[in-house]
Amino acid sequence: MVKNTPVLDQVLSLYYEMIDEVHGELLLVSRNQKLLNQIEARKAEGNEILHVILNESIEGTSLSYVKAGLSNIERRKALKQYYMLAECSQPYLQKQTLLNFINSFVASERGIGTITYKGECSGPVIFSEKYVKKIMSESDMVSIEEMIRSYEHDCYCYEVSNMAELKKYA
């Protein structure tokens, strides 16, 4: 749950800027209906790349958010399709870091990618279309980190040198 609207605004503006460069769409999944109503109001102002989904899972794990998003998107018939999970709690993440991560992940031809600091997964996480069925069949009690570890052989880790970028807003 995001507690501070200015932090959310900062994070969303980062993803809005980036979306134009990667030609994607932004899907916000939350358990906070008030927050989703605020985002929906922004969408009403003409933002066609923004979609909002209520996560109704009791567990509220990161995997439950991914599953809620995946079950509510329309998959396009594309040669390669990727999905990125990013929590709105990392306001210091830089646009160039995200773009470098995305580009190097795609070039790696791996199925899952994550940003790490000293080998520890911190997110965001990207996964390819081939993992959608596997993710949807996982228990909501499994964390995204556990899932990444189970497919370590197909995981690309993008190491950052500045821990401050991955600092989470409490």
C-alpha positions in Angstrom: 0.0 0.0 0.0 1.3 3.4 -0.9 1.1 5.9 2.0 2.2 9.1 0.4 0.8 10.5 -2.8 3.9 12.6 -3.7 6.0 9.4 -3.7 3.4 7.7 -5.9 3.4 10.6 -8.2 7.2 10.5 -8.5 7.2 6.8 -9.2 4.4 7.0 -11.7 6.0 9.8 -13.6 9.1 7.7 -14.0 7.1 4.9 -15.5 5.0 7.2 -17.7 8.3 8.6 -19.1 9.7 5.2 -19.7 6.6 3.7 -21.3 6.9 5.9 -24.3 10.4 4.6 -25.0 9.5 1.0 -24.5 6.1 1.1 -26.2 4.2 -0.5 -23.4 1.3 0.0 -21.1 1.1 0.6 -17.4 -1.1 -1.6 -15.2 -1.4 -0.6 -11.6 -2.6 -3.4 -9.2 -3.4 -2.5 -5.7 -5.5 -3.6 -2.7 -6.3 0.1 -1.9 -9.6 1.0 -3.6 -9.1 4.7 -2.8 -5.7 4.8 -4.5 -7.2 3.0 -7.6 -10.0 5.5 -7.7 -7.4 8.3 -7.8 -5.5 6.6 -10.6 -8.8 5.9 -12.5 -9.5 9.7 -12.3 -6.2 10.4 -13.9 -7.0 7.9 -16.6 -10.3 9.7 -17.3 -8.1 12.7 -18.2 -7.2 10.8 -21.4 -4.3 8.5 -20.4 -4.8 5.5 -22.6 -1.7 3.5 -21.5 -2.8 3.3 -17.8 -5.0 0.5 -16.5 -6.0 -0.2 -12.9 -6.9 -3.5 -11.2 -8.0 -4.3 -7.7 -6.1 -7.2 -6.1 -8.7 -9.1 -4.2 -6.3 -11.9 -3.0 -6.4 -12.4 0.7 -2.6 -13.1 0.8 -1.5 -9.8 -0.7 1.9 -11.3 -1.8 3.9 -9.9 -4.7 2.9 -13.0 -6.7 -0.8 -12.4 -6.0 -0.4 -8.9 -7.6 1.3 -10.4 -10.6 -1.4 -12.9 -11.0 -4.2 -10.3 -10.6 -2.5 -8.2 -13.3 -1.9 -11.2 -15.7 -5.5 -12.4 -15.3 -6.8 -9.0 -16.3 -4.7 -8.1 -19.3 -5.3 -8.8 -22.9 -2.3 -10.6 -24.4 -1.4 -9.6 -27.9 -0.1 -12.0 -30.5 3.4 -10.7 -30.6 6.7 -12.4 -31.4 7.9 -11.7 -27.8 5.9 -10.4 -24.9 7.4 -9.2 -21.6 5.8 -8.2 -18.3 7.5 -6.1 -15.6 6.5 -6.1 -12.0 7.6 -2.9 -10.2 6.4 -1.9 -6.8 5.5 1.8 -6.3 7.9 1.9 -3.3 11.2 2.6 -5.0 11.1 6.4 -5.7 14.8 6.7 -6.2 15.1 4.3 -9.1 16.4 6.2 -12.1 14.9 6.0 -15.6 18.3 5.2 -17.2 18.8 2.3 -14.8 15.4 0.9 -15.8 16.0 1.4 -19.5 19.5 -0.2 -19.3 17.9 -3.1 -17.3 15.2 -3.7 -19.9 17.5 -3.5 -22.9 20.2 -5.8 -21.4 17.5 -8.2 -20.2 16.0 -8.5 -23.8 19.6 -8.9 -25.2 20.3 -11.7 -22.7 17.5 -13.8 -24.2 16.7 -15.1 -20.7 13.1 -15.7 -19.5 13.3 -13.8 -16.2 15.2 -10.7 -15.2 15.6 -8.7 -12.0 17.6 -5.8 -10.7 20.0 -6.8 -7.9 22.5 -5.2 -5.5 25.3 -7.4 -4.3 23.5 -10.4 -5.7 20.3 -9.7 -3.7 17.1 -9.4 -5.8 15.3 -6.1 -5.3 13.1 -5.6 -8.3 11.7 -4.6 -10.6 11.3 -8.1 -12.2 10.6 -8.8 -15.9 9.4 -12.1 -17.2 8.6 -13.4 -20.6 5.4 -14.8 -21.9 6.7 -18.4 -21.4 6.4 -17.9 -17.6 2.8 -16.8 -17.6 1.2 -20.3 -17.1 3.9 -21.2 -14.5 3.2 -18.0 -12.5 -0.6 -18.5 -12.7 -0.3 -22.1 -11.4 1.9 -21.1 -8.4 0.4 -20.7 -5.0 -0.1 -17.1 -3.9 2.0 -18.0 -0.8 5.1 -18.3 -3.0 7.1 -15.0 -3.1 8.4 -13.6 -6.4 11.9 -14.1 -5.0 11.3 -17.8 -4.4 9.9 -18.1 -7.9 13.0 -16.4 -9.4 15.3 -18.7 -7.4 13.4 -21.8 -8.8 14.2 -20.6 -12.3 17.7 -19.3 -11.6 19.1 -21.1 -14.7 16.9 -18.7 -16.9 17.3 -15.6 -14.8 19.2 -12.5 -15.9 20.5 -10.3 -13.0 21.2 -6.6 -13.6 23.5 -5.5 -10.9 23.4 -1.8 -9.8 26.2 -0.2 -7.9 24.1 2.4 -6.1 22.0 0.8 -3.3 20.2 4.2 -2.9 18.3 3.6 -6.2 16.7 0.4 -4.7 15.8 1.9 -1.4 12.2 1.4 -0.6 9.9 4.0 0.7 8.4 2.8 4.0 
